[in-house]
Amino acid sequence: MTLDLQNYQPADNGSPPYFFEVDSTTGDLIKVVDTGNSFQFKTYNFRTTVDIESYIEEVEPVLLKWREEIEPFDEEFHSSSSLSDGMLADLRYDLRSGPFSGEVHVATYEGRIEAISYVPNTADEVPEIDTIVANPWGMIKGQTTNVKGAGSSLLDYILQKFRSRGAVKARLYSERDQYYLDRGWQREPDPWQEDGACGGE
């Protein structure tokens, strides 16, 4: 999916952290925004050995923890866990040959990493966000202890970073197409479909 960065409007003050709490009267979950704290961001630049070492020390243990499975099955948790596992494998593969032009971006809340994104190559006018993943424990339906909003806030931070470098579009690989379509992203043409061919629904 792609997003035109020329017309991109960043969210006001980013996406604030929020939790869900149980309404004592109704028993329903209600959204409570944390107005006293915000997400913080950090970028690991893989052109430098120091950042590679920092990534291995600070981020890799988080991905190792996030990829662990839980029971009983929760679809959102397992989707996030699977993405964490895939990101870890991709990064280990890409880092084998040493420094390269990729980056990892993280969003933290009160010092804890809550979302991670991998950008394999930042040099193009259309940089690609290979993966963006939020803490699986915050994805469990009905949970009320883990902060939410980190993934959206991190994505906003990355897109602003891309635009400041002169990128004209951003590309994102996603398992949640409708979520991003509703936020202004566009599907790309299927590269395997021949010109003039009609695809079915």
N, C-alpha and C positions, 0 to 999 in steps of 0.2 A: 504494500500500500504506500502511497506517496502523499505528501502534504506540501503545498505551495508556501514557502517561507516568506515570500514577498508580502503576502496578505495575512500572515500569521499574527494574531493578537494574543500576547501572553496573558495568562490569568492574572488578575489584580492580586498582588502580594503572594503569588503562587497558590497552590492548593493547600489550605491549612490542615494540620493534623486533626483527626477526629476519632471518637470512639462511639461504640453503641452501649447504651445502658438500658437496663430493664425498668420500665415504668412500673412503679410499685402499685399503681391503681389499676392499670389495664393488663399488665404483664407483657405488653408489646415492647419491642426494641425501639429506642429513640436515639437519634443522632445528636451527639454532644461535641461541639467544636472546642478544641483547646486554644483559647485566645491568648494564653500566656506563654506558649512555646511555638516554635516553628521547626520545619525541617532544615537541616544543614546539609551541604553538598561537598563532595570531594571527587576529584578526577585523578586517576592513575594513568600517566602518560607512558606508554610502553616503548617510547624512543629512549627512555633513560633507565639505566640499571637500578638506580635507587627506587624509582617508582615500581619497577617489576618486583623488587624485593619487598617493598611495602605492601603491594597487592598480595603476594604470597603469604605474608605474615598476618595481614589484617582482614582480607576478603575471602581468601580460599577456605579458611576454617568455617566461615559463615555458610558458604555454598555447600561444604561437606555436611554441615548440620541440616540445612534446608532440604537436601536431597533424600534424607531419611524418610521412609514410609511410616504411616501410622495406621492403626485400626481403631474403630471401624472406618470403612472407606468414606472419604469426603471428596467429591469431585474437584472442587476449587483447590483444596489443599494439594491433591495429587497432581493437578495440572501445574501448579506453581513449583512443586517438588521436582517434577519431571523436567521443567524448564531450567531449574537450578542445576540438575545433573547434566543436562545438555550443554549449558553454558560452561560448567567446570571442565567438561571434556574438550570443548572447542578451545578454551583458553590454554589448557595444558598442551594441546596439539600445536597451537600457534606460537606459544612461548618456547618451544623446544629449540628453535634456531636463534633465540636471543631477541634483542630489541627490534621492534617493527613499529608501524605507524598507528597501531590500535590504541584504544582507551577503554578503561572501565570507569563508570560513573556510579557513585553511591549516594543515597539519601540516608541521613541518620536522624534519629529522634532520641533526645536525651542521651546521646553518645552511642546508641545501638544502631547498627545498620538495619534498615527496614526495606530498602529496595536497591537493586543492582541492575546495571545495564552494560551491555558489551557492544562497543562500536569497533569493528575490526579494522576499518580504514577511514580516516578522517580527511584524506587529501582531496577528494572529489568535490565538485559542485553539488553532487547529490550523495551526501554521506549516508551510510546504511546503519540503522540500529538493528543489529542482529537479534538481540534478545533484551527484554526488560522484564524483570521478575520482582514481585513483592514477597515479603516474608510469608511463607505458607501458613504459619500459625495465625496470621491476621486474616487469612482467607476462609477459615472455617466458619460455616454458617452459624449465626447466633452467638459467636464468641464476643465477649465484652471486655477483655483485658488487653488486647493488642491494638495498637494504633493503626488507623487506616489513612489512606490518601497519599502514602509515600510514593507509589508508582506514578500517579498523575503529576505530583509535584516534581519528581525526578525527570519525567518526560518533558515538562515545561522548561526546566532548567537546561536540558540537553538541546532542545530546539532553539532556545535563545542563544546558546553557545554556538550552534551551527550557523545561525543567521549572522552573528557578529563576525564570523570568519568569512562571510561572503557566499555561503551556500545558498542556492536558489530553491532547492527542494530537499526534503528528507524522505528516506525510504525506511519502512518498518515492516518486519516480518511478524505476523500476528496469528494467534489462534482464535482471536476474538474480533473478527472483521466488523460485525455490526456495531460493537462498542466504539470502534474508531470511525466508522462511517458516520455515526451520529455526531461525531466531534470534528467533522470536516475533512477527514482523510478520504482519498480516492483509491478505488481499486485500479490496479495496473492491468493492461491487456494480457491475456494468456499468451506467453511466448511460444507455446506449442500449437496454438490454434492458427491455421493458415488464414491469410487475408481473404476476406469475403465469406468465410465459413460462418454458419449460424449455430450458435450454441443454445442448447435447451436449458430450461430452468431445472 
